[in-house]
């Protein structure tokens, strides 16, 4: 019997990709005002490479999401052979603020109001600090604090999804067993594989019906939905 429903945050409850793309585009415009000799193509390639390298370190456990956030512009300036300084802080603050203010909840996130019979929580990867670009700030900005009973962030726990420990902690906070919990998310690797290995019920939210599911047992969601309201039918079966 399901007693708790947990949600991923980014691209599950809110449209993070759209917000991020807006923020990056406008930050690049600000960057090029300061460094007009750097072409947009050069900037875009360097930005992608820096993030690839930083996220490899993050996935390997050699740094935190907060460190990725705080070092991305110094790394970018170094890769472009530019002298950094206050401008890197200005750019990072602008990007973070613009990202936050561009975030919107998906309309179907209103399903949270229909789940009063369950513990409702969020399990998300990211920073857990007071910075504008942290999961804590995003949850508060989106007005989710009052709509959930628990918030479990990787930056607080010290491990990221799909690590078993973050799901274990979330269920302990909700006072439920792992088998009594359901996780809804958009990432096969982080959400579905993680939930399946933890023994939770897994639900894939695939709004565009374009997510490729690997043909391995751990990657198979218990349910696949295109709208969060479909969770209600899943709960009836569960």
C-alpha positions as CSV (number, residue, x, y, z in Angstrom):
1,X,0.0,0.0,0.0
2,X,1.4,3.4,-1.0
3,X,1.6,5.9,1.8
4,X,4.0,8.5,0.4
5,X,4.4,10.1,-3.0
6,X,7.7,11.7,-3.8
7,X,8.5,13.9,-6.8
8,X,11.6,14.9,-8.5
9,X,11.8,18.7,-8.9
10,X,13.4,19.8,-12.2
11,X,11.4,19.0,-15.4
12,X,9.0,17.0,-13.2
13,X,7.2,19.7,-11.2
14,X,8.7,22.7,-12.9
15,X,10.0,23.5,-16.4
16,X,13.7,23.8,-15.6
17,X,15.0,23.4,-19.2
18,X,13.1,26.3,-20.6
19,X,14.2,28.5,-17.6
20,X,17.8,27.5,-17.9
21,X,17.9,28.2,-21.7
22,X,16.5,31.7,-21.2
23,X,19.0,32.4,-18.4
24,X,22.0,31.1,-20.4
25,X,21.0,33.1,-23.5
26,X,20.7,36.4,-21.6
27,X,23.9,35.7,-19.6
28,X,25.8,35.1,-22.9
29,X,24.5,38.5,-24.1
30,X,25.8,40.1,-20.9
31,X,29.1,38.3,-21.3
32,X,29.6,39.5,-24.8
33,X,29.1,43.1,-23.8
34,X,32.2,42.7,-21.6
35,X,34.1,40.4,-24.0
36,X,32.9,41.4,-27.5
37,X,35.9,39.7,-29.2
38,X,34.7,36.2,-28.1
39,X,32.4,34.8,-30.7
40,X,29.1,33.2,-29.7
41,X,30.2,29.9,-31.2
42,X,33.5,30.0,-29.2
43,X,31.6,30.9,-26.0
44,X,29.0,28.2,-26.5
45,X,31.6,25.5,-27.1
46,X,33.7,26.5,-24.1
47,X,30.6,26.7,-21.9
48,X,29.5,23.2,-22.9
49,X,33.0,21.8,-22.3
50,X,33.3,23.4,-18.9
51,X,30.0,21.9,-17.8
52,X,30.8,18.5,-19.2
53,X,34.0,18.5,-17.1
54,X,32.4,19.8,-14.0
55,X,29.5,17.4,-14.1
56,X,32.0,14.5,-14.6
57,X,33.6,15.5,-11.4
58,X,30.2,15.8,-9.7
59,X,29.1,12.4,-10.9
60,X,32.4,11.0,-9.6
61,X,31.8,12.5,-6.2
62,X,34.8,14.8,-6.4
63,X,32.8,18.0,-6.0
64,X,29.3,19.2,-5.0
65,X,26.7,20.9,-7.0
66,X,27.4,24.1,-5.1
67,X,31.0,23.9,-6.2
68,X,30.0,23.3,-9.8
69,X,27.8,26.5,-9.6
70,X,30.4,28.6,-8.0
71,X,33.3,27.6,-10.2
72,X,31.7,27.4,-13.7
73,X,32.6,31.0,-14.7
74,X,36.2,31.0,-13.4
75,X,36.6,27.8,-15.3
76,X,35.0,29.3,-18.4
77,X,37.3,32.4,-18.3
78,X,40.4,30.2,-17.9
79,X,39.4,28.0,-20.9
80,X,38.9,31.2,-23.0
81,X,42.3,32.6,-21.7
82,X,40.6,35.6,-20.2
83,X,41.4,37.3,-16.9
84,X,38.6,36.8,-14.4
85,X,37.6,38.9,-11.5
86,X,34.4,40.5,-10.3
87,X,32.8,39.9,-13.7
88,X,32.6,36.1,-13.0
89,X,30.6,36.8,-9.8
90,X,28.4,39.3,-11.7
91,X,27.7,36.8,-14.4
92,X,27.0,33.9,-12.0
93,X,24.6,36.1,-10.0
94,X,22.8,37.2,-13.1
95,X,22.5,33.7,-14.5
96,X,21.3,32.3,-11.1
97,X,18.7,35.1,-10.6
98,X,17.4,34.9,-14.2
99,X,17.1,31.2,-14.0
100,X,15.1,31.4,-10.8
101,X,12.8,34.1,-12.1
102,X,12.2,32.2,-15.3
103,X,11.0,29.0,-13.5
104,X,7.3,28.0,-13.7
105,X,5.4,25.1,-12.3
106,X,3.8,22.9,-14.8
107,X,0.0,23.2,-14.7
108,X,-0.4,19.6,-13.7
109,X,1.7,20.2,-10.6
110,X,-1.7,21.2,-9.2
111,X,-2.2,17.4,-8.6
112,X,-0.3,18.0,-5.3
113,X,-3.6,19.4,-3.9
114,X,-5.2,16.0,-4.7
115,X,-2.8,14.0,-2.6
116,X,-3.9,14.8,0.9
117,X,-4.2,11.2,1.9
118,X,-0.5,10.7,1.3
119,X,2.8,12.1,2.6
120,X,4.0,14.3,-0.3
121,X,7.7,15.0,-0.6
122,X,10.4,16.1,-3.1
123,X,13.7,14.2,-3.6
124,X,16.0,16.2,-5.8
125,X,19.7,16.5,-6.8
126,X,21.3,19.9,-6.3
127,X,22.6,22.4,-3.8
128,X,21.1,22.9,-0.4
129,X,22.2,26.4,0.6
130,X,20.9,30.0,0.6
131,X,22.3,30.8,-2.9
132,X,19.7,31.9,-5.5
133,X,20.6,28.9,-7.6
134,X,19.9,26.1,-5.1
135,X,17.1,23.6,-4.9
136,X,16.0,25.1,-1.6
137,X,15.6,28.6,-3.3
138,X,13.7,27.0,-6.2
139,X,11.3,25.2,-3.9
140,X,10.6,28.4,-2.0
141,X,10.3,30.6,-5.1
142,X,7.8,28.2,-6.6
143,X,5.6,28.2,-3.5
144,X,6.1,24.4,-3.0
145,X,7.2,24.6,0.7
146,X,3.6,24.9,1.8
147,X,2.5,22.1,-0.5
148,X,4.8,19.3,0.6
149,X,5.7,17.6,3.9
150,X,9.3,16.9,3.2
151,X,12.2,18.0,1.1
152,X,15.3,15.8,0.6
153,X,18.2,17.4,-1.4
154,X,21.4,15.7,-2.4
155,X,23.5,18.6,-1.3
156,X,22.3,18.1,2.3
157,X,22.5,14.3,2.3
158,X,25.9,14.1,0.6
159,X,24.9,11.6,-2.1
160,X,23.0,12.1,-5.3
161,X,20.2,10.1,-7.0
162,X,20.3,7.3,-8.0
163,X,22.2,6.4,-4.8
164,X,20.1,4.3,-2.5
165,X,20.9,6.4,0.6
166,X,18.9,9.5,-0.5
167,X,15.8,7.5,-1.0
168,X,16.3,5.8,2.3
169,X,16.6,9.1,4.1
170,X,13.5,10.5,2.4
171,X,11.4,7.5,3.5
172,X,12.7,7.7,7.0
173,X,11.6,11.3,7.2
174,X,8.2,10.4,6.0
175,X,8.1,7.4,8.4
176,X,7.3,5.0,5.6
177,X,9.0,1.9,4.3
178,X,10.6,2.1,0.9
179,X,8.0,-0.3,-0.5
180,X,5.3,2.0,0.7
181,X,6.7,4.9,-1.4
182,X,6.3,6.0,-4.9
183,X,8.7,8.3,-6.9
184,X,7.7,10.4,-9.9
185,X,10.5,11.7,-12.1
186,X,11.6,12.4,-15.6
187,X,15.1,10.9,-15.5
188,X,15.5,7.2,-16.2
189,X,18.9,7.0,-14.6
190,X,18.4,9.2,-11.6
191,X,14.7,8.6,-10.8
192,X,13.5,5.3,-12.3
193,X,16.7,3.3,-11.8
194,X,17.2,4.8,-8.4
195,X,13.6,4.1,-7.2
196,X,13.6,0.6,-8.7
197,X,16.8,-0.4,-6.9
198,X,15.5,1.1,-3.7
199,X,12.4,-1.0,-3.9
200,X,10.0,2.0,-4.4
201,X,7.2,2.2,-7.0
202,X,8.6,4.1,-10.0
203,X,6.6,6.5,-12.3
204,X,8.2,8.0,-15.4
205,X,6.7,11.4,-16.4
206,X,7.2,11.6,-20.1
207,X,5.3,14.7,-21.3
208,X,6.5,14.6,-24.9
209,X,6.6,10.8,-25.3
210,X,10.2,11.0,-26.4
211,X,12.2,9.4,-23.5
212,X,14.2,6.4,-24.6
213,X,14.0,3.6,-22.0
214,X,17.0,1.2,-22.0
215,X,16.2,-2.5,-22.2
216,X,17.4,-3.3,-18.8
217,X,15.3,-4.4,-15.8
218,X,16.2,-1.5,-13.5
219,X,15.3,1.1,-16.1
220,X,11.7,-0.1,-16.6
221,X,9.2,2.2,-14.8
222,X,6.3,0.6,-13.0
223,X,4.1,3.2,-14.7
224,X,4.7,5.7,-17.5
225,X,2.5,8.8,-17.7
226,X,2.3,12.0,-19.8
227,X,0.4,14.1,-17.2
228,X,0.9,14.3,-13.4
229,X,-2.8,13.8,-12.9
230,X,-2.4,10.3,-14.2
231,X,-0.7,9.5,-10.8
232,X,-4.2,9.3,-9.3
233,X,-5.0,6.3,-11.5
234,X,-1.6,4.7,-10.6
235,X,-2.4,5.1,-6.9
236,X,-5.7,3.3,-7.4
237,X,-3.8,0.3,-8.9
238,X,-1.1,0.6,-6.2
